[in-house]
Each structure stands twice: as C-alpha cells, then as structure tokens.
Amino acid sequence: MIIFFTSPIGLGHATRDIAICEELKSLTKEKILIITGRPAYDIFSNKGYSVHDVYRPEKFDIDNLMQLRSPLRWLFKYFMYYRKCKIIANEFVDKNEESLIVSDEDFASIAVAEKKNRKRVVITDLMETHFIKGLFSVIESRMNKSMQEMLKKCNHVLIPDIGDDIDNISYIGPVVRNLSTTDRTVLRKRLGIDKPTILVSIGGTSAGRYLIEMAIRAYRNLKTKMDVDLIVAFGPSLSKFENSYTNFRNIGFVDNLHEYVCASDLVVSLAGRSTIDESVVYGTPGIFIPIKDHFEQEQNAKKLGYTYDDISRLGTLIEEKLETGRTNRTNVKNGAKNAAKIIMEMI
C-alpha cells in the first residue's frame, strides 16, 4: 500500500498529488490511501480515491488588503497543529505496517515514519521557511534545522521544479494534472469559452478576496475598450461575495480548474505554486500576486517578475498580457510521471 499524507493547506498539494496518483495507477495495482483534510478531501473523494478527512489546519490571518497578520501567532498555531497531526499519522502508519509513506509537505507523517524506520518519500517546494523576522526568528530557524535534518534522512525528496539532482533530492519538474483533451479548441467549446477570456483564481482559501475585487474593478474598466470575458473561480472557502458588478461568470469550486487555466487566455491568481505550474506547462500567460509578507508566495512571484504592489496596476498588466498572447511551452514537461517512477522504485 502507498499512503499519501497530503497537506490540506490550500489546494496545490492535492492537485499535484492527484496528478502523481493517476500516473501511479497506470504503473501499479498497489492500493493508494489518502490522508488529508478539507477542501483537499473533496477533490480526492470526487475522483474516487480512498481518502480520510482527518486534518484541520490553522488558517492564515489575512487582512482586507491581502496582507499576512501575526506570523508569529500563526507559527505557534501551526506547531500545535503539527503535534495533532503526528498523533493522527501515527495511527495510520501503525495500521499499515508494510506501506510506503509519501508526504506532500505533511512533515508530521514524515517524523512518525522516521521514528518507525519506514520507507518515506517527501514532495516539497520548501527546504526552509522565513515567516518570522526580528528577535523571534530564532524559533523558526530551529524549526528549519529540524526540517532539513528530517529531509536528509528520507529515502527520497522530490522537488517540483527544474534543477540538478543531489544526494537524495530529485528535481522532477512542475507537476500538473493531465487534460481531458489536448485540443484546446475542443476544450474551450466544452467549457463555454468563445472570447478572449481572463480567469481569476484564488485557490483553496479565502485569502484572495481582495485580488478578486481588484480584478473585477480592472475588468470593468477594460470592458469599455476590449471585448473580453471574465471567469472567477471563487474556490471552496469564499462562498459569500458581494459585488455590485455582476457581468462576469462565477464557476465557484470546480474539480477541473486546470482545464479552465489551459482554455483561458490569461490567468490572474495568487502566487501559489500549483496555478503557476499549470500556467507554465499549459502555456497560458499569468499574473501572480502574492499575499504580502507570505514569504513563499513572494518568492514565487518574484521569480516571475511580480510583487504585491502590482495589485494596484492590475488593469495595465492585464491589458499588456492579453496583447502579448499565449506562449509556446511545449518544452516544459509535466513532472508527474517522473514522480511516479521514483515512488515506484521505493515499493
């Protein structure tokens, strides 16, 4: 058996793990068990996987301007959440003695598997975190050191990025889900897209409310100059959204958001890794605005030339990107197969 411990913080971990699991199903008849929490649970469940909804992660404290508040308090809450996850993970690891442990940034399960000397594979974008500044940053430094020691002892560490392999670390390339069809014209027709279209996505949390508001404002002005459509994916955590401007399409929370990314002409999103990778692999131009002071999103955005302050000039950026058009990224390969092959070697 393969047990996937998938972090339910956001949706990016779940979407890339589904991509890997789909590849694994074509290579082995081993049972795959998923341990996670909502909203990731819903994605796996809808795809027919055996999945347990047991994790309850702490939410980031984001203000109305999409800025991270009280990172030290969040780090403390995350540590308490981590301790609870270790208890939960221990039960599943004990029940399945011959299983391979695969963790997508659920470090609690890796700590448990290490203690029991079980084979383990980690999927992660992070080798360290930088949420805390100033005097209390020493606390985070100690946590980073523990995490790095844990990663060194794993059988394999998979990083969904381009890079050179070293020791037990393999750079597998961006991991995205396969499309139901590679014919983009067919895909657009199926999804009801017939004009130049902007997709706004905020992932699995409500943190991107401000981005949606600013994108709608920019679109409203753009409509006076261009014949374009706007699709907004509010996600599973933003059920209530009031805006006087209703001339856009709300698709809520859908399992095939990656196909909307491919079918659209521009994606505007928070700077989460999953949507960025889909944009790159499918060749759809993107504008990625990070949550302010969220170090991981700020790093992701910086690599692509964006900062939090770009949210104030969203209209100009959207216009520029639409005029530039789509990019040919056929040379960017999906890393899901690489990940599945490495995991298979551990069985």
PyMOL commands that set and color helices and strands:
alter all, ss='L'
color gray80, all
select helices_A, chain A and resi 12-25+40-46+71-95+107-115+137-152+184-190+209-222+257-263+273-282+295-303+308-324+336-346
alter helices_A, ss='H'
color red, helices_A
select strands_A, chain A and resi 2-6+32-36+50-53+100-104+120-123+156-159+169-171+197-201+229-233+249-250+266-270+286-289
alter strands_A, ss='S'
color yellow, strands_A
deselect
rebuild
show_as cartoon
